[in-house]
Amino acid sequence: MRKFIEKLVEGGLLISGSVSSFTILLIIVFLFKEATGLFNSPEVEEGYVLAVNPENPVEHLSPEQIMDVFDANITNWADLNGKNQDILVFRLSDLTNYYTEEELGDEFQYVPEKINELIHKEPGIIAFFPEQYQAENFQGKIISGATIKPSEFFGGTKWYPTSTPAPIFGLIPLLLGTLLVSIGAIVLSLPFGIAVAIYLAEIANTRTRNFLKPVIELLAGIPSVVYGFFGLVVIVPLIQKTLNLPVGETAFAGSVVLAIMALPTIITVAEDAMRTTPRAMKEASLALGATQWQTIYKVIIPYSISGITSAVVLGIGRAIGETMAVLMVTGNAAVIPTSFFEPVRTIPATIAAELGEAPAGGAHYQALFLLGAVLFLITLSLSIAVEYISSKRKI
Amino acid sequence: MAPIQHLGNIDKRKRASQKIAFGFFSFLSYLVVAILFVILGFIILKGASVISWDFLTQAPSEGMTSGGIFPAIVGTLYLVIGSSLISFPIGIMSGIYMNEYATNGKLIRFIRIMTNNLSGVPSVVFGLFGMSLFVSTLGWGDSIIAGSFTLALMSLPLIIRTTEEALKSIDDSFRHGSLALGATKLQTIRRVVLPMAFPNIITGLILSIGRVSGETAPILFTVAAYFLPQLPKSIFDQCMALPYHLYVISTSGTDIEASRGMAYGTALVLIVIVLLVNLLANALRSYFAKKVKMN
């Protein structure tokens, strides 16, 4: 009986032990299940049709081209490999410009017929209307059959998720925004982090250490939303004033806040790495007449360089995934950043800001899950990199 | 004489560069301390005037510009309790398995790598995952239970790691002694190992409470509500939460300037929770360290 209980407990413990592995698996499954749906979604908003005159040689327009046409940035079919002909943009609401209400019928029962007629009549037309108004003997050429392509997402340079008729999901501006903010943060916090780690590991006496360690722990414990709030009410106005910028919510503000948030990670990991330097090595260096400082930069830092690298990679991972603080201080402009002192938008901030408004199961929703999957893969590869670096150290 | 003189000069230069470097390092270290105190001081100074009994016990009113944050405090409390009920047992049992039972080196390595990976997963990804699994697939909707599960999975790695470290710090001679007296493995763990590791395990649990109470991104799509006229009645209700409340009223309230005071107050409450958690953890750590020394 006792043996049975022992086995039972061991089994229970094993199950608990596998929960974290299982969770990773579930995260992958659920993230990618929603995300891959994006590439089965139509380019044009679901439930709508985009059609042109049957004589028009244009077969397909990319979402970006569709947006340019509907924003009147492209006004001639020649720009889209068509004939030299002005583009006539037609939305359902324009119908009353062409027909009277009597012609459309009391219950709009003649609308499909009239749209059909119009498309047939106007050679330069591009019409965007709900599927329900597509006539049975529809004679226009439908150009909205295509689904969103991976190349459009991964190579896209624009992020207009709510644009009609065709939303544009381009990863590049968000990815660049994320990298800009995170790398800026690491550049700012690295000198600090390493210096404090050296100070804690080699220079500070026990009393100073006992004071500094809890301070750093506390810095790690402050919630990211509080950092974001502090950034919003202190750092953003400060940056705006001192640098004389039109807005203070910039990539730089994000980097400053993230730099503070990444400090504890960098300090703790780097310090732990430096502490593993064998005493004999340090003492040998000192015995040869080197000063403590020479010992630090000629012996301890080279010895613990892989640990310091891990610290940096972990810090980058933290910075890339950080959501709330960045969301609150970077201004969230989803354009390709050209300067450090402009609003940018990061991948996590985009997810947090837009998921609430994206209808579940729609293309926008799926695109946000795909962003999450990209983010997950980035941080996963950083975790694996750290694993690799520290496993090399042991040899 | 000359060479020695020369050496002396080098020595002086070496010492000078050491002094400069060390001075610089200690300056930067104290700058980090200064940053912390500036952040804490700013929020405490600005928030202190907002905090009152009414602020802590009343619901927000007039479009979040007056009243209090009571529902958010209650919501955060529910989420902390809910997630702890899930994550504490699983985390501690995982830690015990990893340190006391697992003998297969490859399996341990695999679980450890997975746990490390889990701790590196960004909080917003947990939010997405929680929304997809708990809210949609399991059909729990935006609810306390969905939020608690999401937060629990997020805090697992921290609990597993601290439990493992606490168990690792216990000398094997205690285990051998107990086993030699005829105790089974389970008895050894229950009567000898766990009681000794208990203080350090508790410290990890407290720190995880601090982390859970401040997280925003995982609860954004799984439980958090902007405003609820009444407190949640069941675990399938939505609730308000402190960090989400702070985010909302400082970025997208109806009148951001007018609700600034409320935001300072909310930030202060969050900071106080973090301070308390850290103080408690440190106090426990040093108290038990002394006790162990005395034994």
HADDOCK unambig.tbl for C-alpha pairs under 7 A between the chains (distance, minus, plus):
assign (segid A and resid 6 and name CA) (segid B and resid 186 and name CA) 6.26 0.50 0.50
assign (segid A and resid 13 and name CA) (segid B and resid 93 and name CA) 5.23 0.50 0.50
assign (segid A and resid 13 and name CA) (segid B and resid 94 and name CA) 6.00 0.50 0.50
assign (segid A and resid 13 and name CA) (segid B and resid 97 and name CA) 5.35 0.50 0.50
assign (segid A and resid 14 and name CA) (segid B and resid 97 and name CA) 6.10 0.50 0.50
assign (segid A and resid 16 and name CA) (segid B and resid 90 and name CA) 5.19 0.50 0.50
assign (segid A and resid 16 and name CA) (segid B and resid 93 and name CA) 5.87 0.50 0.50
assign (segid A and resid 16 and name CA) (segid B and resid 94 and name CA) 4.97 0.50 0.50
assign (segid A and resid 17 and name CA) (segid B and resid 93 and name CA) 6.89 0.50 0.50
assign (segid A and resid 17 and name CA) (segid B and resid 94 and name CA) 3.93 0.50 0.50
assign (segid A and resid 17 and name CA) (segid B and resid 97 and name CA) 6.25 0.50 0.50
assign (segid A and resid 17 and name CA) (segid B and resid 98 and name CA) 6.90 0.50 0.50
assign (segid A and resid 18 and name CA) (segid B and resid 111 and name CA) 6.88 0.50 0.50
assign (segid A and resid 20 and name CA) (segid B and resid 114 and name CA) 6.55 0.50 0.50
assign (segid A and resid 20 and name CA) (segid B and resid 115 and name CA) 5.68 0.50 0.50
assign (segid A and resid 20 and name CA) (segid B and resid 118 and name CA) 6.86 0.50 0.50
assign (segid A and resid 21 and name CA) (segid B and resid 111 and name CA) 6.22 0.50 0.50
assign (segid A and resid 21 and name CA) (segid B and resid 114 and name CA) 5.20 0.50 0.50
assign (segid A and resid 21 and name CA) (segid B and resid 115 and name CA) 6.69 0.50 0.50
assign (segid A and resid 24 and name CA) (segid B and resid 118 and name CA) 6.35 0.50 0.50
assign (segid A and resid 27 and name CA) (segid B and resid 129 and name CA) 5.79 0.50 0.50
assign (segid A and resid 30 and name CA) (segid B and resid 129 and name CA) 6.39 0.50 0.50
assign (segid A and resid 30 and name CA) (segid B and resid 132 and name CA) 6.47 0.50 0.50
assign (segid A and resid 30 and name CA) (segid B and resid 133 and name CA) 6.90 0.50 0.50
assign (segid A and resid 31 and name CA) (segid B and resid 129 and name CA) 6.36 0.50 0.50
assign (segid A and resid 192 and name CA) (segid B and resid 28 and name CA) 6.19 0.50 0.50
assign (segid A and resid 195 and name CA) (segid B and resid 25 and name CA) 5.21 0.50 0.50
assign (segid A and resid 195 and name CA) (segid B and resid 28 and name CA) 6.81 0.50 0.50
assign (segid A and resid 196 and name CA) (segid B and resid 25 and name CA) 6.27 0.50 0.50
assign (segid A and resid 196 and name CA) (segid B and resid 28 and name CA) 6.58 0.50 0.50
assign (segid A and resid 196 and name CA) (segid B and resid 29 and name CA) 5.00 0.50 0.50
assign (segid A and resid 199 and name CA) (segid B and resid 25 and name CA) 5.87 0.50 0.50
assign (segid A and resid 199 and name CA) (segid B and resid 26 and name CA) 6.43 0.50 0.50
assign (segid A and resid 215 and name CA) (segid B and resid 33 and name CA) 6.60 0.50 0.50
assign (segid A and resid 218 and name CA) (segid B and resid 278 and name CA) 6.80 0.50 0.50
assign (segid A and resid 219 and name CA) (segid B and resid 36 and name CA) 6.40 0.50 0.50
assign (segid A and resid 221 and name CA) (segid B and resid 210 and name CA) 6.99 0.50 0.50
assign (segid A and resid 221 and name CA) (segid B and resid 211 and name CA) 6.61 0.50 0.50
assign (segid A and resid 221 and name CA) (segid B and resid 274 and name CA) 6.25 0.50 0.50
assign (segid A and resid 222 and name CA) (segid B and resid 271 and name CA) 6.68 0.50 0.50
assign (segid A and resid 222 and name CA) (segid B and resid 274 and name CA) 6.37 0.50 0.50
assign (segid A and resid 223 and name CA) (segid B and resid 214 and name CA) 4.73 0.50 0.50
assign (segid A and resid 223 and name CA) (segid B and resid 215 and name CA) 6.41 0.50 0.50
assign (segid A and resid 225 and name CA) (segid B and resid 216 and name CA) 6.92 0.50 0.50
assign (segid A and resid 225 and name CA) (segid B and resid 243 and name CA) 6.24 0.50 0.50
assign (segid A and resid 225 and name CA) (segid B and resid 247 and name CA) 6.38 0.50 0.50
assign (segid A and resid 226 and name CA) (segid B and resid 267 and name CA) 6.01 0.50 0.50
assign (segid A and resid 291 and name CA) (segid B and resid 14 and name CA) 6.89 0.50 0.50
assign (segid A and resid 293 and name CA) (segid B and resid 18 and name CA) 5.20 0.50 0.50
assign (segid A and resid 321 and name CA) (segid B and resid 122 and name CA) 4.55 0.50 0.50
assign (segid A and resid 322 and name CA) (segid B and resid 122 and name CA) 6.61 0.50 0.50
assign (segid A and resid 323 and name CA) (segid B and resid 124 and name CA) 6.52 0.50 0.50
assign (segid A and resid 323 and name CA) (segid B and resid 217 and name CA) 6.80 0.50 0.50
assign (segid A and resid 324 and name CA) (segid B and resid 217 and name CA) 6.67 0.50 0.50
assign (segid A and resid 348 and name CA) (segid B and resid 124 and name CA) 6.32 0.50 0.50
assign (segid A and resid 352 and name CA) (segid B and resid 124 and name CA) 6.91 0.50 0.50
assign (segid A and resid 352 and name CA) (segid B and resid 217 and name CA) 6.87 0.50 0.50
assign (segid A and resid 356 and name CA) (segid B and resid 221 and name CA) 6.89 0.50 0.50
assign (segid A and resid 369 and name CA) (segid B and resid 128 and name CA) 6.96 0.50 0.50
assign (segid A and resid 372 and name CA) (segid B and resid 125 and name CA) 5.70 0.50 0.50
assign (segid A and resid 376 and name CA) (segid B and resid 121 and name CA) 6.35 0.50 0.50
assign (segid A and resid 376 and name CA) (segid B and resid 125 and name CA) 6.91 0.50 0.50
assign (segid A and resid 379 and name CA) (segid B and resid 120 and name CA) 6.42 0.50 0.50
assign (segid A and resid 379 and name CA) (segid B and resid 121 and name CA) 6.44 0.50 0.50
assign (segid A and resid 380 and name CA) (segid B and resid 117 and name CA) 6.19 0.50 0.50
assign (segid A and resid 383 and name CA) (segid B and resid 117 and name CA) 5.78 0.50 0.50
assign (segid A and resid 383 and name CA) (segid B and resid 120 and name CA) 6.56 0.50 0.50
